[in-house]
Amino acid sequence: MLGSYRAEILKLRKRSAVWVLFGAGLVLSLIFGYLLPYLGYATGDDNPQTDGVPRAEILRGMLPERVVDNTIGGYPIFAGALALVLGAIVIGGEYTWGTLKTILTQRPRRGTILGAQFLALGTMIALWVLGIFAACALCSVGIAAAENGSTSWPGVGDLLQGLAGGWLVLMMWCLAGAVLAVAFRNVALPIGLGVVWILGIETLLAGVVSSLLPSLKWLANALPGTNAGSLVFSVTGMAAGDAPPGVRDAVGGGRALLTLIAYCAVFAVLAAWTTRRRDVT
Amino acid sequence: MDALVEVSGLTKRYGGTLAVDGVDLTVLPGEVYGFLGPNGAGKTTTLRILTGLIAPTSGNVRVLGGRPGDAGVLGRTGSMIESPAFYPYLSGLDNLRLLAEYAGVSRQRIDEVLELVDLTDRAKDRFSTYSLGMKQRLGVAAALLKDPELVILDEPTNGLDPAGMRDMRRLIRELGTEGRTVLLSSHLLGEVQQICDRVGIINAGRMVAEHNVDELRGEQELVVRAIPREDAQRLLTRFGSVHQYDDTLRVQVDPAKAAEVNRALVEAGIDVSELHTAERALEDIFFELTTAKEKTDVG
């Protein structure tokens, strides 16, 4: 297992697409977490008639005490889509390049290889989370120093809880991309379907259910994006009004956590079952 | 001698298509076995079953005493199935490094196999920049990485230039003389004739013959060009069966009787312009066998 894991890490480490996706997630987090709010803070005024958000409140959102919000606030939708793409290209690439037959004719069993791939993806997702956190932390410290803001940090427990929650959200989407890639033995179709689901269909479904079919609210509350947004909401200090897209208090944090773990388990088991049973042609 | 590969009654069906139909095949230790057949005959499907990539619909398959795809069996088998498939963004060296990680093979062995296939100089270049021949050689290097007892190569000379084909055949022949067992598929009859000890011929999913190459080529023949041909043909039937091939006659007779045959023809007033021994080419046998099988199927 260790050898397979090292091999998977080597593949991920040397694949430029993995770092491009990470870079995109990092840049989006910094733009929406710090650059745009800072521009608003620097150029805005306190007149409620112009933008409605006091400058002090904008500044508070960029200080170290809100670093977890800015690190994982975009995970349910935007970074989630990037994680789905990661899962799809890593697993789907084995089919499109035909390398699956090459690695399956080495020594390890199919389940071991897939397990090593998931473990390596989990490691890469953890690096993404830590990398984005480090960049957000640096930005928040810089802004606090420049604007004489508070440099108090969230407690270690809150920090770990937030980062772990963010990791779980990204891992769930990454496994969704992986299981779609196994199902379609492809890269493009899983990415297309997955991204359309994350960015469009879930939001549309939630909207239709809340306005036209309130009796189906249980169904909307069981969807992966809803639970990802709820988990992020529960581990950050956001108010419902200023939460980024996809982050909302649809279900409680405990339920969201269990639902996401269940999704991860279902995706992993489905991928393993299919990979073990299917012919590699 | 226990066979390294034992296949009996192997069948693989894809929906309504029978890709492999009751194949029996035996590969003995230390031999180079040629698995010969035209494109689409079922060679690659059979090899995929032997490496555990696909499951048979029915039949018994034992490889190195175990089930295909078992970790113990895969650890002692090196294979290249169809075209060589590697990660295009990695170098040849990195591709072998990661395969070595999967298989638990030392770094030193990577250098050895790169040397063996003459890729050391280009090892650090990306796989995507390799020529078809280099990709093929990297595929063989990967197959040899585990220092395997059994090497399964699916059309290993595909895409190679003449010099590359010659080197590859020499390498495969050396693998056989080193005591390894090689199962090689090919649609090139000359290739199989040159490097294999035994050959199995598959056509339309069915094995039509499995023999030693020499055995399959059968008795040697005498080639006779003589005029008048009809008189010569009538006379030659005294020595053995005669068939016409282009404008010559082929007589299945011990070549040691060539002088006796010549004397008989001359004494009968027949002009002999050519008389020599000839071995039946595997190509002739292949077409005889596959055509006969097709005729049987139609009939």
HADDOCK unambig.tbl for C-alpha pairs under 7 A between the chains (distance, minus, plus):
assign (segid A and resid 3 and name CA) (segid B and resid 101 and name CA) 4.70 0.50 0.50
assign (segid A and resid 3 and name CA) (segid B and resid 102 and name CA) 5.28 0.50 0.50
assign (segid A and resid 3 and name CA) (segid B and resid 104 and name CA) 6.68 0.50 0.50
assign (segid A and resid 4 and name CA) (segid B and resid 101 and name CA) 6.15 0.50 0.50
assign (segid A and resid 4 and name CA) (segid B and resid 102 and name CA) 4.76 0.50 0.50
assign (segid A and resid 6 and name CA) (segid B and resid 101 and name CA) 6.78 0.50 0.50
assign (segid A and resid 7 and name CA) (segid B and resid 98 and name CA) 4.66 0.50 0.50
assign (segid A and resid 7 and name CA) (segid B and resid 101 and name CA) 5.62 0.50 0.50
assign (segid A and resid 7 and name CA) (segid B and resid 102 and name CA) 6.48 0.50 0.50
assign (segid A and resid 15 and name CA) (segid B and resid 89 and name CA) 6.73 0.50 0.50
assign (segid A and resid 97 and name CA) (segid B and resid 85 and name CA) 6.46 0.50 0.50
assign (segid A and resid 98 and name CA) (segid B and resid 85 and name CA) 5.48 0.50 0.50
assign (segid A and resid 99 and name CA) (segid B and resid 85 and name CA) 5.08 0.50 0.50
assign (segid A and resid 99 and name CA) (segid B and resid 86 and name CA) 5.53 0.50 0.50
assign (segid A and resid 99 and name CA) (segid B and resid 87 and name CA) 6.91 0.50 0.50
assign (segid A and resid 101 and name CA) (segid B and resid 53 and name CA) 6.83 0.50 0.50
assign (segid A and resid 102 and name CA) (segid B and resid 85 and name CA) 6.42 0.50 0.50
assign (segid A and resid 103 and name CA) (segid B and resid 99 and name CA) 6.90 0.50 0.50
assign (segid A and resid 105 and name CA) (segid B and resid 51 and name CA) 6.47 0.50 0.50
assign (segid A and resid 105 and name CA) (segid B and resid 74 and name CA) 6.14 0.50 0.50
assign (segid A and resid 106 and name CA) (segid B and resid 74 and name CA) 5.93 0.50 0.50
assign (segid A and resid 106 and name CA) (segid B and resid 75 and name CA) 6.47 0.50 0.50
assign (segid A and resid 106 and name CA) (segid B and resid 102 and name CA) 6.40 0.50 0.50
assign (segid A and resid 106 and name CA) (segid B and resid 103 and name CA) 5.52 0.50 0.50
assign (segid A and resid 107 and name CA) (segid B and resid 71 and name CA) 5.06 0.50 0.50
assign (segid A and resid 107 and name CA) (segid B and resid 74 and name CA) 5.17 0.50 0.50
assign (segid A and resid 107 and name CA) (segid B and resid 75 and name CA) 4.81 0.50 0.50
assign (segid A and resid 107 and name CA) (segid B and resid 102 and name CA) 6.52 0.50 0.50
assign (segid A and resid 107 and name CA) (segid B and resid 103 and name CA) 5.06 0.50 0.50
assign (segid A and resid 108 and name CA) (segid B and resid 71 and name CA) 5.80 0.50 0.50
assign (segid A and resid 108 and name CA) (segid B and resid 102 and name CA) 6.68 0.50 0.50
assign (segid A and resid 109 and name CA) (segid B and resid 71 and name CA) 6.21 0.50 0.50
assign (segid A and resid 279 and name CA) (segid B and resid 53 and name CA) 5.98 0.50 0.50
assign (segid A and resid 279 and name CA) (segid B and resid 54 and name CA) 4.32 0.50 0.50
assign (segid A and resid 279 and name CA) (segid B and resid 55 and name CA) 6.47 0.50 0.50
assign (segid A and resid 280 and name CA) (segid B and resid 53 and name CA) 5.17 0.50 0.50
assign (segid A and resid 280 and name CA) (segid B and resid 54 and name CA) 5.75 0.50 0.50
